[in-house]
Amino acid sequence: MYNTPVMIRMKEKKMYLYIVGVVGVLVGIVVLVYFSVGVTGVNDQWEGYERNTVFFDTGQTLEVVVSDTQEKRVQGLSDSPNLAEDTGMLFIFENERNNPFWMKDMNYSIDIFWFDNEYQLTQIERDVSPDTFPEVFGGDIPSRYVLETNVGQLLDMKNIQIQK
């Protein structure tokens, strides 16, 4: 049997549709994986952690992962590949006390904010680099809440409100 020009075009069209379909499936898989690992938000790395929203007197809001147990506070952001935009980690302690922090096993710089029982800002350390380990920061003034964010994400705030 001979391949006529019409048959050849039909085979070419089928091959084209097959390739477009395969490429579409691959793109869909890449997009699904990209969003499921949390590149743009609080990700599965924090499974089992409470999530909350923090409101600032500047009008900004921040989605946070809550570290409210000793185990979670010790782990903190250590070994995390990044901190997604508009997210942070909120450390909650049982009572006001000195809470020094260090950059053990960190992969990126952060800003650290300490707040008292009344959610008033008491201390700030900006652009704290992983290279500073084992130096400790903060802890000079008693605090109950400590917030870690991306460098430069929060400016000019003095207090916070935590959504309950």
PyRosetta script that sets phi, psi and omega in degrees:
from pyrosetta import init, pose_from_sequence

init()
pose = pose_from_sequence("MYNTPVMIRMKEKKMYLYIVGVVGVLVGIVVLVYFSVGVTGVNDQWEGYERNTVFFDTGQTLEVVVSDTQEKRVQGLSDSPNLAEDTGMLFIFENERNNPFWMKDMNYSIDIFWFDNEYQLTQIERDVSPDTFPEVFGGDIPSRYVLETNVGQLLDMKNIQIQK")
pose.set_psi(1, 140.6)
pose.set_omega(1, -177.7)
pose.set_phi(2, -91.6)
pose.set_psi(2, 146.7)
pose.set_omega(2, 173.5)
pose.set_phi(3, -89.3)
pose.set_psi(3, 112.7)
pose.set_omega(3, 178.0)
pose.set_phi(4, -83.6)
pose.set_psi(4, 162.0)
pose.set_omega(4, 177.8)
pose.set_phi(5, -55.0)
pose.set_psi(5, -34.4)
pose.set_omega(5, 179.7)
pose.set_phi(6, -67.6)
pose.set_psi(6, -41.7)
pose.set_omega(6, 179.7)
pose.set_phi(7, -66.3)
pose.set_psi(7, -38.9)
pose.set_omega(7, 179.3)
pose.set_phi(8, -64.2)
pose.set_psi(8, -44.3)
pose.set_omega(8, 178.5)
pose.set_phi(9, -63.1)
pose.set_psi(9, -37.4)
pose.set_omega(9, 178.4)
pose.set_phi(10, -64.8)
pose.set_psi(10, -42.1)
pose.set_omega(10, 177.8)
pose.set_phi(11, -64.1)
pose.set_psi(11, -42.2)
pose.set_omega(11, 178.2)
pose.set_phi(12, -63.0)
pose.set_psi(12, -40.4)
pose.set_omega(12, -179.9)
pose.set_phi(13, -65.9)
pose.set_psi(13, -42.2)
pose.set_omega(13, 178.0)
pose.set_phi(14, -62.3)
pose.set_psi(14, -43.1)
pose.set_omega(14, 179.0)
pose.set_phi(15, -63.7)
pose.set_psi(15, -42.5)
pose.set_omega(15, 178.9)
pose.set_phi(16, -60.5)
pose.set_psi(16, -47.6)
pose.set_omega(16, 179.4)
pose.set_phi(17, -63.5)
pose.set_psi(17, -37.3)
pose.set_omega(17, 178.0)
pose.set_phi(18, -63.5)
pose.set_psi(18, -46.9)
pose.set_omega(18, -179.3)
pose.set_phi(19, -63.5)
pose.set_psi(19, -44.7)
pose.set_omega(19, 178.7)
pose.set_phi(20, -61.3)
pose.set_psi(20, -40.0)
pose.set_omega(20, 178.8)
pose.set_phi(21, -64.6)
pose.set_psi(21, -44.9)
pose.set_omega(21, 179.4)
pose.set_phi(22, -63.2)
pose.set_psi(22, -45.5)
pose.set_omega(22, 178.9)
pose.set_phi(23, -61.1)
pose.set_psi(23, -42.6)
pose.set_omega(23, 178.8)
pose.set_phi(24, -60.9)
pose.set_psi(24, -43.0)
pose.set_omega(24, 178.1)
pose.set_phi(25, -63.8)
pose.set_psi(25, -43.8)
pose.set_omega(25, 179.4)
pose.set_phi(26, -63.0)
pose.set_psi(26, -42.5)
pose.set_omega(26, 177.4)
pose.set_phi(27, -62.8)
pose.set_psi(27, -41.9)
pose.set_omega(27, 177.9)
pose.set_phi(28, -60.8)
pose.set_psi(28, -41.2)
pose.set_omega(28, 178.5)
pose.set_phi(29, -64.5)
pose.set_psi(29, -44.9)
pose.set_omega(29, 179.5)
pose.set_phi(30, -60.6)
pose.set_psi(30, -44.8)
pose.set_omega(30, 179.4)
pose.set_phi(31, -63.3)
pose.set_psi(31, -43.4)
pose.set_omega(31, 179.4)
pose.set_phi(32, -61.6)
pose.set_psi(32, -46.5)
pose.set_omega(32, 179.2)
pose.set_phi(33, -63.7)
pose.set_psi(33, -43.5)
pose.set_omega(33, -179.1)
pose.set_phi(34, -55.7)
pose.set_psi(34, -48.1)
pose.set_omega(34, -177.7)
pose.set_phi(35, -79.2)
pose.set_psi(35, -28.4)
pose.set_omega(35, -177.9)
pose.set_phi(36, -74.0)
pose.set_psi(36, -23.6)
pose.set_omega(36, 177.3)
pose.set_phi(37, -88.1)
pose.set_psi(37, 0.7)
pose.set_omega(37, 170.9)
pose.set_phi(38, 80.0)
pose.set_psi(38, 30.5)
pose.set_omega(38, 179.7)
pose.set_phi(39, -59.9)
pose.set_psi(39, -28.0)
pose.set_omega(39, -177.9)
pose.set_phi(40, -110.5)
pose.set_psi(40, 10.9)
pose.set_omega(40, -179.1)
pose.set_phi(41, -162.5)
pose.set_psi(41, -172.0)
pose.set_omega(41, 178.0)
pose.set_phi(42, -68.2)
pose.set_psi(42, 118.8)
pose.set_omega(42, -167.2)
pose.set_phi(43, -101.2)
pose.set_psi(43, -178.8)
pose.set_omega(43, -176.9)
pose.set_phi(44, -65.2)
pose.set_psi(44, -14.6)
pose.set_omega(44, 176.3)
pose.set_phi(45, -56.6)
pose.set_psi(45, -26.9)
pose.set_omega(45, -176.1)
pose.set_phi(46, -103.1)
pose.set_psi(46, 25.2)
pose.set_omega(46, 176.6)
pose.set_phi(47, -59.3)
pose.set_psi(47, 135.0)
pose.set_omega(47, -178.4)
pose.set_phi(48, 91.8)
pose.set_psi(48, -6.0)
pose.set_omega(48, 176.8)
pose.set_phi(49, -97.2)
pose.set_psi(49, 141.6)
pose.set_omega(49, 173.4)
pose.set_phi(50, -68.8)
pose.set_psi(50, 145.4)
pose.set_omega(50, 174.8)
pose.set_phi(51, -114.4)
pose.set_psi(51, 147.1)
pose.set_omega(51, -176.3)
pose.set_phi(52, -150.5)
pose.set_psi(52, 173.0)
pose.set_omega(52, 176.4)
pose.set_phi(53, -118.7)
pose.set_psi(53, 134.5)
pose.set_omega(53, 177.0)
pose.set_phi(54, -110.7)
pose.set_psi(54, 132.9)
pose.set_omega(54, 178.4)
pose.set_phi(55, -107.9)
pose.set_psi(55, 138.3)
pose.set_omega(55, -178.1)
pose.set_phi(56, -112.7)
pose.set_psi(56, 154.3)
pose.set_omega(56, 179.6)
pose.set_phi(57, -65.6)
pose.set_psi(57, -8.7)
pose.set_omega(57, 176.9)
pose.set_phi(58, -86.7)
pose.set_psi(58, -5.6)
pose.set_omega(58, -177.3)
pose.set_phi(59, 96.0)
pose.set_psi(59, -10.7)
pose.set_omega(59, 178.5)
pose.set_phi(60, -73.9)
pose.set_psi(60, 155.8)
pose.set_omega(60, 170.8)
pose.set_phi(61, -127.7)
pose.set_psi(61, 158.4)
pose.set_omega(61, -179.0)
pose.set_phi(62, -145.6)
pose.set_psi(62, 129.9)
pose.set_omega(62, 173.5)
pose.set_phi(63, -81.4)
pose.set_psi(63, 131.1)
pose.set_omega(63, -176.9)
pose.set_phi(64, -126.8)
pose.set_psi(64, 152.7)
pose.set_omega(64, 168.2)
pose.set_phi(65, -97.7)
pose.set_psi(65, 131.2)
pose.set_omega(65, -173.5)
pose.set_phi(66, -96.5)
pose.set_psi(66, 124.9)
pose.set_omega(66, 174.0)
pose.set_phi(67, -106.9)
pose.set_psi(67, 99.6)
pose.set_omega(67, -173.5)
pose.set_phi(68, -123.0)
pose.set_psi(68, 12.6)
pose.set_omega(68, 173.0)
pose.set_phi(69, -124.2)
pose.set_psi(69, 161.3)
pose.set_omega(69, -179.9)
pose.set_phi(70, -57.8)
pose.set_psi(70, -44.7)
pose.set_omega(70, -179.1)
pose.set_phi(71, -60.6)
pose.set_psi(71, -45.4)
pose.set_omega(71, -179.8)
pose.set_phi(72, -68.2)
pose.set_psi(72, -38.0)
pose.set_omega(72, 179.3)
pose.set_phi(73, -66.9)
pose.set_psi(73, -38.7)
pose.set_omega(73, 178.2)
pose.set_phi(74, -64.5)
pose.set_psi(74, -41.9)
pose.set_omega(74, 179.7)
pose.set_phi(75, -68.3)
pose.set_psi(75, -46.2)
pose.set_omega(75, -179.5)
pose.set_phi(76, 48.7)
pose.set_psi(76, -137.6)
pose.set_omega(76, 178.9)
pose.set_phi(77, -92.7)
pose.set_psi(77, 5.1)
pose.set_omega(77, -179.8)
pose.set_phi(78, -54.5)
pose.set_psi(78, 139.4)
pose.set_omega(78, 177.8)
pose.set_phi(79, 67.3)
pose.set_psi(79, 1.7)
pose.set_omega(79, 176.9)
pose.set_phi(80, -77.2)
pose.set_psi(80, 141.5)
pose.set_omega(80, -176.2)
pose.set_phi(81, -70.9)
pose.set_psi(81, -30.5)
pose.set_omega(81, 179.4)
pose.set_phi(82, -166.9)
pose.set_psi(82, 173.6)
pose.set_omega(82, 174.6)
pose.set_phi(83, -121.2)
pose.set_psi(83, 115.3)
pose.set_omega(83, -175.6)
pose.set_phi(84, -59.7)
pose.set_psi(84, 152.9)
pose.set_omega(84, 179.2)
pose.set_phi(85, -58.3)
pose.set_psi(85, 141.9)
pose.set_omega(85, 178.9)
pose.set_phi(86, 62.7)
pose.set_psi(86, 27.7)
pose.set_omega(86, 173.5)
pose.set_phi(87, -130.1)
pose.set_psi(87, 165.4)
pose.set_omega(87, 177.7)
pose.set_phi(88, -160.6)
pose.set_psi(88, -179.2)
pose.set_omega(88, 174.9)
pose.set_phi(89, -122.0)
pose.set_psi(89, 128.1)
pose.set_omega(89, 179.7)
pose.set_phi(90, -108.5)
pose.set_psi(90, 118.7)
pose.set_omega(90, 177.3)
pose.set_phi(91, -94.8)
pose.set_psi(91, 125.5)
pose.set_omega(91, 179.6)
pose.set_phi(92, -116.4)
pose.set_psi(92, 123.9)
pose.set_omega(92, 179.1)
pose.set_phi(93, -103.9)
pose.set_psi(93, 157.1)
pose.set_omega(93, -176.2)
pose.set_phi(94, -62.8)
pose.set_psi(94, -34.3)
pose.set_omega(94, 180.0)
pose.set_phi(95, -152.8)
pose.set_psi(95, 171.9)
pose.set_omega(95, 179.9)
pose.set_phi(96, -70.5)
pose.set_psi(96, 132.6)
pose.set_omega(96, 178.7)
pose.set_phi(97, -164.9)
pose.set_psi(97, 175.0)
pose.set_omega(97, 175.1)
pose.set_phi(98, -75.0)
pose.set_psi(98, 126.9)
pose.set_omega(98, -176.0)
pose.set_phi(99, -127.1)
pose.set_psi(99, 82.8)
pose.set_omega(99, 177.7)
pose.set_phi(100, -75.8)
pose.set_psi(100, 147.6)
pose.set_omega(100, 179.8)
pose.set_phi(101, -125.4)
pose.set_psi(101, 153.6)
pose.set_omega(101, 174.3)
pose.set_phi(102, -134.8)
pose.set_psi(102, 176.7)
pose.set_omega(102, -173.5)
pose.set_phi(103, -110.3)
pose.set_psi(103, 36.1)
pose.set_omega(103, -179.1)
pose.set_phi(104, -61.6)
pose.set_psi(104, 128.0)
pose.set_omega(104, 176.4)
pose.set_phi(105, 59.7)
pose.set_psi(105, 25.8)
pose.set_omega(105, 177.1)
pose.set_phi(106, -85.4)
pose.set_psi(106, 150.9)
pose.set_omega(106, -178.2)
pose.set_phi(107, -112.9)
pose.set_psi(107, -0.4)
pose.set_omega(107, -176.6)
pose.set_phi(108, -158.8)
pose.set_psi(108, 160.1)
pose.set_omega(108, 179.1)
pose.set_phi(109, -79.2)
pose.set_psi(109, 153.5)
pose.set_omega(109, 179.6)
pose.set_phi(110, -142.2)
pose.set_psi(110, 165.3)
pose.set_omega(110, 166.4)
pose.set_phi(111, -101.8)
pose.set_psi(111, 142.9)
pose.set_omega(111, -179.5)
pose.set_phi(112, -125.2)
pose.set_psi(112, 132.3)
pose.set_omega(112, -178.0)
pose.set_phi(113, -125.4)
pose.set_psi(113, 133.6)
pose.set_omega(113, 177.7)
pose.set_phi(114, -109.9)
pose.set_psi(114, 136.4)
pose.set_omega(114, -178.8)
pose.set_phi(115, -128.8)
pose.set_psi(115, 149.1)
pose.set_omega(115, 179.0)
pose.set_phi(116, -87.3)
pose.set_psi(116, -171.5)
pose.set_omega(116, 179.4)
pose.set_phi(117, -57.9)
pose.set_psi(117, -28.6)
pose.set_omega(117, -177.3)
pose.set_phi(118, -94.5)
pose.set_psi(118, 13.1)
pose.set_omega(118, -179.5)
pose.set_phi(119, 65.3)
pose.set_psi(119, 22.0)
pose.set_omega(119, 177.8)
pose.set_phi(120, -89.1)
pose.set_psi(120, 135.0)
pose.set_omega(120, 179.7)
pose.set_phi(121, -64.5)
pose.set_psi(121, 127.7)
pose.set_omega(121, -179.4)
pose.set_phi(122, -115.2)
pose.set_psi(122, -24.4)
pose.set_omega(122, -176.6)
pose.set_phi(123, -160.6)
pose.set_psi(123, 148.4)
pose.set_omega(123, 178.6)
pose.set_phi(124, -136.5)
pose.set_psi(124, 139.4)
pose.set_omega(124, 166.9)
pose.set_phi(125, -126.8)
pose.set_psi(125, 123.0)
pose.set_omega(125, -177.1)
pose.set_phi(126, -106.8)
pose.set_psi(126, 146.3)
pose.set_omega(126, 173.6)
pose.set_phi(127, 52.8)
pose.set_psi(127, 51.4)
pose.set_omega(127, 179.8)
pose.set_phi(128, -81.2)
pose.set_psi(128, 120.2)
pose.set_omega(128, -173.1)
pose.set_phi(129, -91.7)
pose.set_psi(129, 149.2)
pose.set_omega(129, 174.1)
pose.set_phi(130, -59.1)
pose.set_psi(130, -26.2)
pose.set_omega(130, -179.5)
pose.set_phi(131, -66.8)
pose.set_psi(131, -11.6)
pose.set_omega(131, -178.2)
pose.set_phi(132, -80.0)
pose.set_psi(132, -14.3)
pose.set_omega(132, -179.8)
pose.set_phi(133, -58.7)
pose.set_psi(133, 132.3)
pose.set_omega(133, 17.7)
pose.set_phi(134, -100.8)
pose.set_psi(134, 17.3)
pose.set_omega(134, 177.8)
pose.set_phi(135, -59.3)
pose.set_psi(135, 144.7)
pose.set_omega(135, 177.3)
pose.set_phi(136, -108.2)
pose.set_psi(136, 150.6)
pose.set_omega(136, -177.2)
pose.set_phi(137, -125.3)
pose.set_psi(137, 150.7)
pose.set_omega(137, 177.6)
pose.set_phi(138, 69.3)
pose.set_psi(138, -165.4)
pose.set_omega(138, 178.3)
pose.set_phi(139, 82.5)
pose.set_psi(139, -1.5)
pose.set_omega(139, 178.8)
pose.set_phi(140, -76.2)
pose.set_psi(140, -28.7)
pose.set_omega(140, -177.1)
pose.set_phi(141, -122.6)
pose.set_psi(141, 134.5)
pose.set_omega(141, 179.6)
pose.set_phi(142, -57.4)
pose.set_psi(142, 141.9)
pose.set_omega(142, 178.3)
pose.set_phi(143, -144.6)
pose.set_psi(143, 162.3)
pose.set_omega(143, 175.2)
pose.set_phi(144, -116.3)
pose.set_psi(144, -27.1)
pose.set_omega(144, -177.8)
pose.set_phi(145, -125.1)
pose.set_psi(145, 139.1)
pose.set_omega(145, 175.2)
pose.set_phi(146, -131.8)
pose.set_psi(146, 133.3)
pose.set_omega(146, -177.6)
pose.set_phi(147, -119.8)
pose.set_psi(147, 129.5)
pose.set_omega(147, 174.7)
pose.set_phi(148, -111.6)
pose.set_psi(148, 132.2)
pose.set_omega(148, -178.4)
pose.set_phi(149, -137.4)
pose.set_psi(149, 170.6)
pose.set_omega(149, 170.7)
pose.set_phi(150, -62.1)
pose.set_psi(150, 150.3)
pose.set_omega(150, -179.7)
pose.set_phi(151, -59.0)
pose.set_psi(151, 130.0)
pose.set_omega(151, 175.2)
pose.set_phi(152, 76.6)
pose.set_psi(152, 4.6)
pose.set_omega(152, -176.9)
pose.set_phi(153, -70.7)
pose.set_psi(153, -34.7)
pose.set_omega(153, -177.2)
pose.set_phi(154, -120.5)
pose.set_psi(154, 128.9)
pose.set_omega(154, 179.7)
pose.set_phi(155, -131.0)
pose.set_psi(155, 145.5)
pose.set_omega(155, 168.7)
pose.set_phi(156, 61.7)
pose.set_psi(156, 22.3)
pose.set_omega(156, 177.5)
pose.set_phi(157, -97.1)
pose.set_psi(157, 156.2)
pose.set_omega(157, -178.8)
pose.set_phi(158, -122.6)
pose.set_psi(158, -21.7)
pose.set_omega(158, 178.0)
pose.set_phi(159, -150.8)
pose.set_psi(159, 168.0)
pose.set_omega(159, -177.7)
pose.set_phi(160, -132.5)
pose.set_psi(160, 164.7)
pose.set_omega(160, 171.4)
pose.set_phi(161, -134.1)
pose.set_psi(161, 130.2)
pose.set_omega(161, -178.8)
pose.set_phi(162, -100.5)
pose.set_psi(162, 127.3)
pose.set_omega(162, 178.2)
pose.set_phi(163, -68.4)
pose.set_psi(163, 132.5)
pose.set_omega(163, -178.8)
pose.set_phi(164, -106.5)
pose.dump_pdb("model.pdb")
